[in-house]
Amino acid sequence: MALLSLALARHVARGLQPLRRLCASGWLREADVDLFLRLLHPALRLNRVFARVEARRWVADDMLAIELRCNGNARDWRAGQHVQLYLEQDGVRHGRSYSLTRVTDDGRIELAIKRQPGGRLSNLLLDRLAVGEVIELGQAFGDFAWPQEQGAVLLLAAGSGITPLLGLLREALARGFAAPVTLLHQVRRQGQQAFAEELQALAARHANLQVRWAFSGETGGRLTAAQLAALPGEHLLLCGPRGFVEQACGWWRDAGRGGSLQAESFSPLPVLAEADTDEVRLRFARSGQQVSGNGNASLLEQAEASGLRPAHGCRQGICTSCTCLLLAGTVRDLRSGELFAEPNQPIRLCVSAPHGDVEIDL
């Protein structure tokens, strides 16, 4: 049983700076301090973010919103950013990135998780994560933000791409944003319109907001260039699968719409033409391992296949969790095909493949 309430534990967390300095200078071990703090409350830690599940609610047939209250170490988080959620299953620690749909001053946040067929972590969270459980989160990351310039805003989302846009929309309307806003959410079928009731209520309260849905599973239901051209907006915020995002961005630019454009996608990286399949040597300096590899798979995948467990998150080059120093050799960016060979500079393991023999600080 916790000795402190979570509200009191959050106050305690703000007074731990002396202990943080002692750990940083080597006088104390952070793990030892955390062991004591968790006796006061399961979510209390010196620097790591832990949060208690406060509520669960289904916001679509295949999407669950989870309200969490953090332990005081979630600093300067903003709606529209992403966080890594960590959960252990069968002794293996898994992490996935989810968008912040709400952030409040008292440490409460909301994440929305979409069911993925065959998804290892999403289905576990949807089916088993209970109110009262304590889970670990990474620090928030991401630059998605509401446009600073005045003018009409167009929000385009497909699937779970609605989640960061909803967070930004909620905050903008709460601040009194008065220019026209149009939100179009494309889903496969009826019942998948996430947060539909809330969005309709927002549109009823705010005359400047229009909400529309498109159903890609129906004939003629997918967004087209002509439909995008007819939608109002000087600034575009766009999120969804990579193909949807790239196509809509192309239509926007081809139409010469101007204004600002922000886009995020969450699909797996496109497969580029295969590189040289000759065997290469991979040296993991800190681990003291040298193994055979190839130029097609990412360094993250090949390190994991060698028994290493590098930190990672999104596996798309967004979250920077897998950043590591390239000590020697050349790597190929799996997103663009560009080569990089500057030693002692950071690379992201999940989107870098070896281009010849390489050595990394792992």
Secondary structure, DSSP 8 states (H G I E B T S, - for coil): --SS-HHHHHHHHHT-HHHHHHHHTTSS-HHHHHHHHHHH-TT--SSSEEEEEEEEEEEETTEEEEEEEE-S---S--TT-EEEEEEEETTEEEEEEEEEEEE-TTSEEEEEEE--TT-HHHHHHHHH--TT-EEEE---B------SS-S-EEEEEEGGGHHHHHHHHHHHHHTT--S-EEEEEEESSTT--TTHHHHHHHHHH-TTEEEEEEETTSTT-S--HHHHHHS--SEEEEEE-HHHHHHHHHHHHHTT--S-EEEEE-S----------S-EEEEETTTTEEEEE-SSS-HHHHHHHTT-----SSSSSSS-TTEEEEEEEEEEETTT--EE--TTEEEEGGGEEEEEEEEE--
